[in-house]
Amino acid sequence: MVSRVIPVEAFDLVIFGATGDLAQRKILPGLFRRFVAGQMPDDARIIGSARTRMEAGEFRDQVRAAIAAHDGPRIDHPQLDAFLQLLDYVPLDAGAPDGWADLRGRLRPDVVRAVYFSVAPSLFATLVQGMSEQGLADADTRIVVEKPFGHDLASARALNEMLSQHFSEAQIYRIDHYLGKETVQNLMAVRFANILLEPLWNAHYVDHVQITVAETVGVAGRGGYYDDAGAMRDMVQNHLMQLLCLIAMEPPVRFDPDAVRDEKLKVLRALAPVAPDDIVRGQYRGAGAIAGYAEDVDNPDSRTESFVALKVRLVNWRWQGTPFYLRTGKRLRARASEIAIVFRMPPHSIFDTPELPRANELVIRLQPDEGMDLKMMIKEPGPGGMRLVPVALDMSFAEALGEDGVDLPDAYERLIMDVIRGNQTLFMRGDEVEAAWAWTDPVVDAWAAGTARPEPYDPGSAGPDAATQLMQRDGRRWRDMRN
Ligand code: NAP
């Protein structure tokens, strides 16, 4: 098979926040994997920056340890030393004048320049200001902005406005790493590169859609941030909304950034406000040695949701009458993310069998084991007359397409390479982010204005009972939550 790795051109990538958790756990190990895959040119340069004062050599040692911790077997990789040689480091406090001239001096004029803001959002404006004063916010610089992109519509607008004073929209890469997942992109390929599904992809044939993003971990360690955000802001406004957009959108004219993002925006604008009865909030309680949410965030009175389930309606031609059920939460039974398109039943069963046909389902697994299953009814093999059984036509991408020894890139590394290539298709545009907040704000504002508390649920469960009832009252049920 011809190599699918397309090398990118020479670049300087500045990572603000290079000593932080995200950079050390995801960004730098991901860059190393791209280097090993042959996607990164030998003259690429990665310049880490943070307040911590250290020499480039110490930073390389830190990254070597980070790769060992997060990419175990590759620590002995023969190319690790060559990769580390691409790294440089400039100490710099965002709010202070020192260090900027040094950083500017290390950047080359004729290569792609990208700056990754892997720092708290409260530092974005200060860093942009510093870049601007140093002439680093020029028309060719690309910036990568991490989530959360705002806390509500007003703050997202303010952030967009601040960025737009220094950068054009074409320079801003708002990351949602869910969009970098192989399966998510494959969803677009399966929908738009085949004729098979698209005629069925509407309210006439789809009964409902389920999107589940379940985590087994609690919020300990990020309690401060999380207690201010909650599941609705932390997960639904961005990741689940982006997945919903890719399922619900009309076919874009071309697979190019603005054509795709225009269609996603139309979906966000077609979202109906969520009725209070269509949403369930939950908060995990403690059990045995497992601390409850309130203890994890050190706030006994917290009314923040660690779980949310909701029924979402789209008011448009294609989806009128087909609800989208979303749920996400912490300390749940499984670490599993999936989308299930549940089709309607055949209008009439010709089979006189004890087993009724079951609805076809297209299940798109984001984790674990990225892939898709198409669940269909077939005849149970063997004698004994006509008996129906459901089978899954399994499309496991890594198995079907992975070459020996070549991993599929993870979401972060793919997205960083897209930044270097200048491809914004898998990044959120400013108006999309604002539209998602405009839909989210009334929900969280109503919670804040009320006195109700989230429903408690047991760690290791599938969330509060009320979430099960949200589906049951419509004569439907959630798929089992399992790894
Ligand atoms: P973190 O571990 O707290 O790291 C923050 C980084 O910012 C450190 O390198 C810190 O280094 C640097 N920093 C702090 N104050 C600074 C200043 N005044 N000037 C220059 N650098 C400064 O945070 P993180 O978890 O990596 O998260 C970074 C960003 O990614 C945040 O926006 C977060 O919301 C987002 N994010 C993180 C994750 C994740 O899994 N961690 C996931 C999604 C999104 P010094 O102390 O040395 O300055």
Residues whose N, C-alpha, C, O or C-beta is under 5 A from the ligand:
A	BS01	NAP	G17 A18 T19 G20 D21 L22 A23 A50 R51 T52 L92 D93 A94 G95 F117 S118 V119 A120 P121 E146 K147 P148
